[in-house]
Amino acid sequence: MMILHHGWRSSASRRVRLCLKAALAPSGWLVGTAYSIADIAAAPFVKRIDEEIAPDENTTSRHPRVNEWWGKVQARPAYARANFGPFLES
């Protein structure tokens, strides 16, 4: 059951991505110049937004910096070992 209204979800997702974009501006990572606990902590939230809340929002044309960061996070061996499954079961 979807609790959140679609318009609200899009707006909230957009705000999160704008915050991520601003944080990523200096170095491509959320805090400092390298992958950190901040990037690790954000990963489950970004994954849920991508899968469930607003799957069509994180496109390269709309959010290139966020999309690049998300690709770097997902490419890390630790991300694969974390065994993130889908938030929604089909």
Phi and psi in degrees as a GROMACS rama.xvg file:
@    title "Ramachandran Plot"
@    xaxis  label "Phi"
@    yaxis  label "Psi"
@TYPE xy
-84.874  117.399  MET-2
-86.777  -33.7988  ILE-3
-87.3071  136.925  LEU-4
-70.8043  139.689  HIS-5
-54.1428  -44.9552  HIS-6
-61.2511  -40.6647  GLY-7
-65.4582  -41.5414  TRP-8
-60.3919  -45.5845  ARG-9
-62.1391  -43.1179  SER-10
-64.1735  -46.0097  SER-11
-64.5217  -42.759  ALA-12
-61.102  -42.2293  SER-13
-62.5804  -42.7437  ARG-14
-63.7136  -41.8083  ARG-15
-61.3341  -45.5233  VAL-16
-65.3921  -36.7524  ARG-17
-65.4479  -38.7155  LEU-18
-65.0423  -43.8922  CYS-19
-61.0784  -45.8704  LEU-20
-56.5517  -45.3548  LYS-21
-64.8385  -42.3585  ALA-22
-67.341  -32.794  ALA-23
-79.4917  -16.4347  LEU-24
-53.1892  -47.8727  ALA-25
-65.9753  -40.4064  PRO-26
-135.882  -10.0341  SER-27
91.4722  -3.54421  GLY-28
-122.784  159.908  TRP-29
-67.9956  -39.0764  LEU-30
-136.85  128.447  VAL-31
75.7543  -159.859  GLY-32
-108.934  10.2042  THR-33
-146.462  164.898  ALA-34
-53.6594  133.618  TYR-35
-144.643  -179.014  SER-36
-59.669  -27.4222  ILE-37
-64.0268  -42.3766  ALA-38
-66.796  -41.1556  ASP-39
-62.3747  -44.4863  ILE-40
-67.0572  -31.9191  ALA-41
-77.6641  -24.3135  ALA-42
-54.105  -48.3678  ALA-43
-63.0142  -33.4464  PRO-44
-70.7632  -43.265  PHE-45
-66.2247  -40.1808  VAL-46
-60.3141  -43.0212  LYS-47
-66.0612  -40.9236  ARG-48
-59.7548  -45.9191  ILE-49
-64.0494  -36.7935  ASP-50
-87.3462  -40.1411  GLU-51
-117.969  -44.9295  GLU-52
-81.9801  -48.191  ILE-53
-149.208  68.5973  ALA-54
-62.1984  -22.2512  PRO-55
-94.1808  0.881174  ASP-56
-83.6319  -35.8915  GLU-57
-86.6986  73.9804  ASN-58
-103.678  156.216  THR-59
-60.3336  -38.0167  THR-60
-70.7726  -34.7321  SER-61
-82.3662  -41.125  ARG-62
-138.165  65.6114  HIS-63
-60.1306  -39.9982  PRO-64
-66.6879  -43.9574  ARG-65
-66.219  -42.3347  VAL-66
-63.4092  -40.8243  ASN-67
-64.1498  -45.6845  GLU-68
-60.2716  -45.4968  TRP-69
-62.1298  -38.6289  TRP-70
-63.0265  -40.9582  GLY-71
-65.2875  -40.9253  LYS-72
-63.1353  -47.6669  VAL-73
-66.3768  -25.7135  GLN-74
-78.8441  -11.5787  ALA-75
-72.6639  138.388  ARG-76
-56.3087  -35.3816  PRO-77
-64.2239  -32.4499  ALA-78
-64.565  -43.507  TYR-79
-64.5606  -40.7099  ALA-80
-67.5964  -26.7069  ARG-81
-66.9649  -18.5272  ALA-82
55.6829  52.0847  ASN-83
-65.4294  112.777  PHE-84
-89.8514  177.209  GLY-85
-68.9774  148.414  PRO-86
-76.8294  -27.8781  PHE-87
-112.66  131.977  LEU-88
-92.593  132.571  GLU-89
